[in-house]
Amino acid sequence: MAIGALRLCQLLPPGLALLGRLRFESPRLKQRLLGLSFPNPLGLAAGFDKNGEAIPALAALGFGFLEVGTVTPRAQPGNPRPRVFRYPETESLENALGFNNRGAESLARRLSRLRRGGVPLGVNLGKNRDTPLAAAEKDYELLVETLDGLCDYWVINVSSPNTPGLRDLQSGERLADLLRRIGARTDLPVLVKLSPDLEPGEAVGLGRAAVEAGAAGLVLTNTTIDYSLLPGAPGGGAERQGPAPAQLRSPQGGGVGAVRRLLADQRGRDRLGRRGLP
Ligand SMILES: Cc1cc2nc3c(=O)[nH]c(=O)nc-3n(C[C@H](O)[C@H](O)[C@H](O)COP(=O)(O)O)c2cc1C
């Protein structure tokens, strides 16, 4: 519905101007990173505009960068509904969408019609659900070949919990191989999006391996599968560690919001604050 409303604003000439009135600009918020100019540090994460349908409207709203996708090589419907669950008592929700998207060709057509030069645009890349894990790299290669030149940076998504096996790509060796393959096909900066459920040492090791293999940076973090802070969890709240009880989650969901922030903040400090990345 939100995407529909934003698309409507794009169709009507005063619509974008109206959205633009909400925008705040200041030279103090600008920065240059990855060879790109960011008007401010507040961007839109992947998952909202999966098919790149509302880019002009979202840019007019004032986001400092936009990440569209996750896109997979072929269109796929995602998981059956319901697939988004709200937990208002913990200000959290669970996403089990499963990479519903119209595929790379469709996104390429849409992006090629856009006038470039707006805010930095990233494309978040994932594998199709039915691509065997052994062939996952091919999906990412195909995506880069189809979409190269149509965005400003890539995000390799190896951390969504909704595609079975995807997180297995979060191994140093496999990630390094994937980055080298992608690097051979594009000159754009490549970022790697990691899970908040990694152990601290594992996360630092992966970050290091990614940067050494050519990644320009990391996107921290995707959704968690640790529901231990949900008050309804048996054993009670913060003391409980481990996966969610069946009644609180779909088979393959990822939590975001206050619960995920708390977890990621705790672990992020642990990973990066004490040990630091190169
Ligand atoms: C409904 C929904 C859909 C999402 N879809 C994607 C996705 O397709 N690809 C992806 O990398 N992350 C996806 N995410 C994760 C977000 O991009 C983001 O990493 C996550 O919400 C954590 O950020 P936060 O701390 O701002 O909530 C999705 C999140 C939600 C809530």
The ligand as an SDF file (V2000), in Angstrom:
LIG
                    3D

 31 33  0  0  0  0  0  0  0  0999 V2000
    9.3410   -6.5940    6.0130 C   0  0  0  0  0  0  0  0  0  0  0  0
   10.8440   -6.6850    5.8900 C   0  0  0  0  0  0  0  0  0  0  0  0
   11.4080   -7.1220    4.7010 C   0  0  0  0  0  0  0  0  0  0  0  0
   12.7940   -7.2140    4.5840 C   0  0  0  0  0  0  0  0  0  0  0  0
   13.3270   -7.6530    3.4110 N   0  0  0  0  0  0  0  0  0  0  0  0
   14.6740   -7.6900    3.2730 C   0  0  0  0  0  0  0  0  0  0  0  0
   15.2500   -8.0970    2.0570 C   0  0  0  0  0  0  0  0  0  0  0  0
   14.5690   -8.3910    1.0690 O   0  0  0  0  0  0  0  0  0  0  0  0
   16.6060   -8.1400    1.9790 N   0  0  0  0  0  0  0  0  0  0  0  0
   17.4150   -7.7950    3.0300 C   0  0  0  0  0  0  0  0  0  0  0  0
   18.6410   -7.8350    2.9000 O   0  0  0  0  0  0  0  0  0  0  0  0
   16.8890   -7.3930    4.1980 N   0  0  0  0  0  0  0  0  0  0  0  0
   15.5480   -7.3260    4.3420 C   0  0  0  0  0  0  0  0  0  0  0  0
   15.0110   -6.9250    5.5270 N   0  0  0  0  0  0  0  0  0  0  0  0
   15.9260   -6.5290    6.6250 C   0  0  0  0  0  0  0  0  0  0  0  0
   16.1470   -5.0270    6.6410 C   0  0  0  0  0  0  0  0  0  0  0  0
   16.7570   -4.5910    5.4420 O   0  0  0  0  0  0  0  0  0  0  0  0
   17.0630   -4.6310    7.8110 C   0  0  0  0  0  0  0  0  0  0  0  0
   18.3180   -5.2170    7.6680 O   0  0  0  0  0  0  0  0  0  0  0  0
   16.4590   -5.0630    9.1230 C   0  0  0  0  0  0  0  0  0  0  0  0
   15.1280   -4.6170    9.2230 O   0  0  0  0  0  0  0  0  0  0  0  0
   17.2580   -4.5070   10.3080 C   0  0  0  0  0  0  0  0  0  0  0  0
   17.2750   -3.1260   10.2800 O   0  0  0  0  0  0  0  0  0  0  0  0
   16.5920   -2.2640   11.4530 P   0  0  0  0  0  0  0  0  0  0  0  0
   17.4890   -2.4010   12.6190 O   0  0  0  0  0  0  0  0  0  0  0  0
   16.5540   -0.8690   10.9100 O   0  0  0  0  0  0  0  0  0  0  0  0
   15.2340   -2.8520   11.6500 O   0  0  0  0  0  0  0  0  0  0  0  0
   13.6240   -6.8460    5.6750 C   0  0  0  0  0  0  0  0  0  0  0  0
   13.0410   -6.3960    6.8590 C   0  0  0  0  0  0  0  0  0  0  0  0
   11.6740   -6.3180    6.9720 C   0  0  0  0  0  0  0  0  0  0  0  0
   11.0740   -5.8310    8.2600 C   0  0  0  0  0  0  0  0  0  0  0  0
  1  2  1  0
  2  3  1  0
  2 30  2  0
  3  4  2  0
  4  5  1  0
  4 28  1  0
  5  6  2  0
  6  7  1  0
  6 13  1  0
  7  8  2  0
  7  9  1  0
  9 10  1  0
 10 11  2  0
 10 12  1  0
 12 13  2  0
 13 14  1  0
 14 15  1  0
 14 28  1  0
 15 16  1  0
 16 17  1  0
 16 18  1  0
 18 19  1  0
 18 20  1  0
 20 21  1  0
 20 22  1  0
 22 23  1  0
 23 24  1  0
 24 25  2  0
 24 26  1  0
 24 27  1  0
 28 29  2  0
 29 30  1  0
 30 31  1  0
M  END
$$$$
